[in-house]
Amino acid sequence: MRFTINKTELQNALSVVLKGVSTRSTLPVLSGILIDAHGDEIVLQSTDLEYSVQYTLAALVDEPGKTVVPGKLFNDIVKNLADAAVCVQEADGEARITCDTSSFSVRTLNHEDFPGFPHVETDQELTIPFTQFQDMVRRVSRVVSRDESRAILTGVLITLEGDVLRMVATDSYRLAITEAPMPEATADEFDAVILGSFLNEIAALPRNEGEVSLALAENQIVARSGSVVFINRRIEGNYPNYKQLLPDTYTSRAQMDVAELAASVKRASLLSSSTAPMRFDLNSASQTTQITVSAPDVGTAQETLVCQIEGEDAQIAFNSLYVQDGLSAISGESVMLEVQSDMKPGILRALEPENYLYLIMPVRM
């Protein structure tokens, strides 16, 4: 096998494929990346038997062939090469990597031991513009639970109802919902819980004007974006009924500038740990919201924001880190803070075009 390829393109592909390399398996071949060179392209594959990645890219192939190279080592070598053409030649169990004045020789693994890329029969399939998919995942991904004892909460619920695409995530302390119109949807319906970290891997691809397709099999999800294919297991189980948490009304609502609010929250949280309670006092008479953080044995921080308030005066406190996470997902200029009482969830709501709702459970003041 022998091929030549642009260093930057190879490095970008390896950064994606490396995420599928196993770091814990007792099978040495799973720590490698399969390279299949043929025609005018190479195909890179990795798998840990649950998560699989396939990346196809153009190359000048002089001799077709297959081999498995150590994943992390190969990536480290390519990353540190000069910005020039990279030549990879494999023979007699060794891969020779040359670029400019650099040359490396790396022992390879038997490609016949590498698992074949899964061929999955899918039924439901949804196609989403990549930029829209990337923005929606960014808004909800921080809320996904890290507690694997409740596997269903480590996923994002993705549904298509009519012409509305919705993504929902919760860790039981907060809830994020984002919606987008899909007037030209390629599917009649779609309903799946997909691992949040898996969606992040897809959304981490370079921003482009293409599309992402999500296709469902009985127990797997197949995602395609351009020349990249991702396969992962679906999360089994019923997602919590989040709709029952959403209030119909509010007693007070404050409209605030996102940038000003985020800056005030960041300054106030400097005084204490990121999990310190952050109190919001909404005053309708003065049309201001006062943000207060009190840290025992340290002191108190106060910020006052001018805003537009409807309804009664209200007080509520949240985990300050959760507030910062919610605000970081909003790219618009204004946000609504809706309050029912100090012991009921508060809501940060961003309007068109984001259609983003972020519910936070309160903490005792």
N, C-alpha and C positions, 0 to 999 in steps of 0.2 A: 504494500500500500504506500502511495506517495501522493501528497497534495500540497498546494500552496494557497495561502489565504491571507486576506488583510488582517493585521494584528488586532485592530480595534473591533472589527466585526466578530472575530473569534472570541475576544475577551468579553464582549457584551453577551454573546451566546452562552459562554461558560458561566457567567454570573447568574444566569437563569437556571441552567441545567444543574449546576452544583447544588441547588436547593433540594433536588431529589435524591442526592447521594446519601446512602445510609451511613450513619456514624456509630451505630450500635450493633449492627448485624454480625453474626458469627460467620457469615459467608463473605470472604474477602472480595469476591467479584462485585458485590453490591457497593463497595466503597469506590468503585471505578465508574468511568464514563465510557460508554460504548461509542465508538466512532465508526460509521459506515460510509465509506467514500465510493461514489459511483456516479457515472454520467458527468454532470457539471455541478455537483453539489455534494455536501457532506451532511449526514444526519447524526446529531448528538443525542444520546439517550441516557437517562439515569432513573433509578427506581429504588425504593426501600420496601417494595412489595405491597405497599399501601398507596404511596404517592409516586406517580411516574411523570416524567417530563420528556418531551421530544422536541428538538429544535432543528429545523432545516435551514441551511444557508449555502449560498453560492460559493464555489471554490474551483480552482484549476486542478482537476484530478488527472495525474499522469498514470497512476496505477491504481485501479480499484481494489478495495479490500476492507476488512473489518479488523478491529482490535479494541481492547479495553485498556485505558490508561488510568493510573491512580488519579482520582478526581481532584482532590485538594492540591496535590503536588503539581499536576498539570496546569491547574488554574493559576497557582502562585508563579509558576515559570512564565506563562504567557503574560500575566499582568506586569511582570518586571522586564519584559523584553523591550527593545527599542521600537519606535513607531515605524515599522517597516513590514514587508511581506514575511510571513512565517511559513517555513517549509517543514512538514511532518512526514517522516519516512519510517515505516515499520517493517522489520524483517528479523526472523530468528528470535522472537520473544523480546525485542528491544525496539523502542520508538526513539528515533533521533529527531530532535527539534532544533532547527537552526534559524537564526534571524540576525541579519547584519553581521556583527562580529561574534555573536554568542552561539554556543552549541551545547546541547544537553542530550544525554542518553538515559532513558528511563525504561526500567523493566515493565513489560506489559503482562496482562492477564488473558486467559483463554476466552475469546469471544463466544465460544460455543457453550460456556457455562453461564453466560449472561441471560437472564429471563427475557423472553420475547415481549415486545411491547403489547399491552392488552388490546384486543379488538373487542369493543363493547357494542352490543346492540342497544340502541337508544330509542326512546319513544318521544316524550315531550322535549321540544327544543325551542330556545328563546334566543333571539339575536338583538344585541344592544349596541348602540354606538359606543366606541371605546371611551371617548371623553366623558360621556354621561355615566357609564359604568364606573369609571375611575373616581368621579366626583361623588357618586352615591356611596361607594364603598368607603371612601375617606370620611364621610359624615358619620357612619355607623360603626366603623371597625374598632374604635377605642372603647366601645361599650361592651364588646364581646367578653364573656367571662373567661378567666384563666383557670377556673376550678374544674378539673377534668372529672371530678366525682359527679358533676351534673353536666354530662356531655352535651345535652341539647342546647345549653346556654353558651357553649363554645362556638356555636354556629350562628349564622345570619339567616333569618327567614326571608326568602325571596318569593314574592307572589306576583302574578299578573291577573288582575281582575278587570275585565272589560278592556279599556285602553289605558289603565293606570298600573304602572310598575311600582312596587313597594319593597323596600328593604327595612327589616326590623332587627334590632339587637338589644339585648338586656343582660345585665349581670345580677339582677334582682334588686339592686340599689338605684339603678337608673335605667332609662329606656330611651332609645333613639329610633326615630322613624323618619325616613325620607321617601318622597314620592316623585315620580316623573311621568308625564304623559307619554304614551306609546301608541299614537294613532295608527301607525303602520306596523303593528306588532306581527311577528311571523308565527306566533302561536296563539291558540284560542285561550289557553290557560297554562299556568305554570305555578307549581307549589313545591318548594324544597327547602330544607335546612342544610346549608353548606358551611363547612368549617371556615371560620373567620380568617385564620392564617392562610388558608388556601386562596381565598378571595384577594387577600393582600398581595400574595405572590403574583397573581394575574394583574392586579392594579398597579404593581410596581414596574411593569413593562414601560418602555418609553412612550410618552403621550403621542398618539397618532390619530389620523382621521379614519381609521378602519373600524372594524366591529369586533365584538366579543360574542361568541355563541356558547351557550350553556345547554348541554343536552343531558337528559336523565336516563339512566338505566335502573334496573331493580335496586341495586345497592351501590351504584357508582355515579359519579358526575364527570362528564367530559367537557372540558373548556378549550376553545380554540380562539387564538388571536393571531392573525397573520400566519407566520410560519411556525408558530409554537402550539403544541398540544399538551394540555395538562389533564391528568386523570387522577381522581381521588375518590375515596369512599364517601358515600352519603351518610349523614347522621340520622340514625333511626330514632323514632319517638315522636310524640306530639309536642309542638311548641306551646308554651304557656299562652293562655287567653289574655293577651296584653290589652285588648280593647276595653276590658272591664276596668282597667286602671285609668283610662282617659276621662277626665271630668267633662261634664257638659257645660259648666258655667265657671265663672270666677267672681270673686268679690272685689278684686283689685287687679288692674293691669297697667304696667308701666312700659312705655316705648322708649328705648334707649339707643344711643349710638354704639355700635358694636366695638369700634376701636377704642372709644373712651371707656366703655365698661370693661373691656379686656385689660386695658392699661391699669385701671383702678383696682381690679381684682388681683392683678399680678403684684402691684405695689403692696396692697394690704396683706397678701399672703406671705410677704417677705418676713413678717414679724414672727411667724411660727411655722410649725411643720405643715406640710401640704395637706394633711388631713384635719387641720384645725377647723372648728365651726366658723363659718362666715355668715354674719347676720346682715339681712337686708331690711331696712326700715323705709317703707313707702309712705310719703306724706303728701296727700292730695292738695292740701292748702298751699304749701310752698312749691308744689310740683318738683320735688326733689326725692332722690333715693340716697339714703346714707348706708354705706357699707362699713361694717365694723368687725375687726378681728381682735380678740383678747387672748393673750397668752399668759398664763400664770408665771410669775417670777420674771417675766420679760417686759410686758407693757401692752399698750393698746394702739391699734392703727385705725384711722377713720378716713373715709373718702366720701365726698358728697358730689352727686351727679345731678345735673338739671335734666329733667325728662318730662314726658307727657303722661300723666296718670289719670286713669278713669276709675271711678268707684271709691271705695273706702280706704282709709289708712290700713296698712297691713305690716306685719312683721313675720319673717321666716328666716331660718338658718339652714345652710347646706354645708356639706363637705367641700372645702375650698378647691381641692383638686378636681372634683367632679364638675364644678362650675367652670374651671379653666378648660377642661376637656370639651365641654359643650360649646363654649365660645370659640374654641379653636377650629371647630367644624363649620363655622358660619363665615362665608366670604362676602355676604351682603353688607349693607351699610347700617341697617337697624335690626333690632330684635325686641320681641315682646317678652316681658316677665309676667306670667299670670299666676296669681296666688288665690287660693280658697281660704286657707287658715294656716296657722303655724304648725299644725300636725297633719296636714294633707299635702300630697306631692305638689311641688311647684313645677311650672313649665316654662322653658325657654322656647320661643317659637319664631322661626325665620320664615318670612313670607316669600312670594314669588321672586325669582324663579326657583328658589331652593326647595320650598315646601318641606321644611325640616322642623321636626318637633323633638324636644329633648326634655324628658321628664326626670326629675330628681326627687328622691325621698328626702324629707326634711330631717334635721337632727334637733334634739332638744336645746332650747336656749337657756 
